[in-house]
Amino acid sequence: MADTFDHAPQVWNAAQLRDALKDLPDDTPIHIGVAEDPGDFDGYRESVLVDAHRVENWWPATFDAPERTETEKAITLFADWTPGEYDLLD
């Protein structure tokens, strides 16, 4: 059996994010560093914020449950690769 550990980072709420952004000019780009492994930001990949909205989840109808959708309570921030030139993949 593989060794595991309990990864429990502090997940920010909207108030913490607003506080972190309060002194930034409105035209400041937002970059996001995504950890390579849980808690490892030494080798993070930099991304840029491109969208934010509440995600809507959908489940198809089953034998004993009707189709349903739920809108997430949390806001999901969507990030993409930073602007620049990249090799085309075959």
C-alpha positions, 0 to 999 in steps of 0.5 A: 500500500502506498504512503499517503498524507492528509493535504489540508491547505487553507482554502481562501474565501472571497473576503481574503481574496478581496483583501489581497487585491484591494490596493491593486490598480484595476488593470493589474493582470492576475497570475496564478501559480499552480503547484506541481504536487500538493503544497509544492510551489517550488516548481509551479506552473504560471497561468493567467486568470481568464474567467470566473463564474459559478460552475453548474453541474449536471447529472443525467436521469437514472432509473431512480433519479430525475435529471438534475443540475446544481450551481456551485456555491463557490466561484471557480477561477479559470486559468490558461497558459500565459500569453506567448508563442508555443510549439504546435502539438501534432 
